[in-house]
Amino acid sequence: MNATTADIVLAVHGGAGTPSRDELGAGRAQAARLALAEALQAGFDVLHNGGPAVEAVTAAIVVLEDSPLFNAGRGAALNAEGRAELDAAVMEGSTRRAGAVAGVHRVRNPIRLARAVMERSDHVLLIGEGAEAFARSIGAELVEPGWFVTAERQRDLERARARGATAPPHFGTVGAVARDRQGQLAAGTSTGGTTNKRYGRVGDSPIIGAGTWADERCAVSATGWGEFFIRAAVAHDVAARLTYRGDPLPVAARAALDTVGRLGGTGGLIALDAGGIVAMPFGTAAMYRGTVSSDGVIEVAIHDEPLHVVSPEADR
């Protein structure tokens, strides 16, 4: 995707590691496409009305956190104790301000709390009880921990326990990257982590430079096996390849992701550069993904296929 300096651009992902077409099924696939389209519409509305990129990223991710189809917010993967343990981060490219939370259990929309950490505290990362205390202090919406739990995630946990292993989720981490009318970039990521993970495990999503990054050159949100993305500093690696090597964004994004593969991990990412070019490489069976730009046309895809137009209302 190419853009002029007047263009707005938003891209989202709903996670890499999704199953094959046959395993996913037509009904679930259509529901996921519509959820992606709704997220893109929410973010586009912000950008179209002149709002900042960080607000558009937040709006898009809130939609995905509230959907039980994805591993973030309601419908998040459950840890070994049977609880949803949620992480999120957001970063603003022009200032490199960032905010993140990890290990929260009661915050309905972790991405909103991550943004509040960025805008209303002196910190970048708050975790666990401290993050939830901060949430209460600012009046963030809290829910009972059971609100996040779905029957499908409970079944996933039971299967993982039976195998005695941590299971990468079928429906992964969500994220968004945006470019606003002023040419400013932002990125955000939100996740429930991996099924049957140990209590207290934190993946790459809230780690600035690993799962989330934005500067004046690009914005990146990653999804996949978090430990490998941390070890490869994937999100920042994309930016570094642009800055120090002069690589085009698609080349930089693919090379950063290939490092994860060489280490033994899997996943994908979405990236957006200052010129409005989007890259969405993945090394799994599929990755929920989509884009929208100034023309308002929403395009989404799941498997190894071209993006295709989806209307949030007409396709219901």
PEJORA-V376560 format. One record per run of one state. SS is the DSSP state (alpha for helix, beta for strand, coil for the rest). FROM is the first residue (numbers start at 1). LEN is the number of residues. Records with the same first field share a line. If there is no record, write none. Layout:
SS=FROM-LEN ; FROM-LEN
This chain:
coil=1-8 ; 17-4 ; 25-1 ; 49-4 ; 67-11 ; 79-5 ; 85-1 ; 93-4 ; 105-2 ; 108-2 ; 121-4 ; 139-3 ; 143-2 ; 149-2 ; 164-3 ; 168-6 ; 180-5 ; 192-3 ; 196-12 ; 209-3 ; 215-3 ; 225-1 ; 233-1 ; 246-3 ; 264-3 ; 274-4 ; 280-2 ; 283-4 ; 294-5 ; 302-6 ; 310-7
beta=9-8 ; 78-1 ; 84-1 ; 86-7 ; 97-8 ; 107-1 ; 125-3 ; 142-1 ; 167-1 ; 174-6 ; 185-7 ; 195-1 ; 208-1 ; 212-3 ; 218-7 ; 267-7 ; 278-2 ; 282-1 ; 287-7 ; 299-3 ; 308-2
alpha=21-4 ; 26-23 ; 53-14 ; 110-11 ; 128-11 ; 145-4 ; 151-13 ; 226-7 ; 234-12 ; 249-15
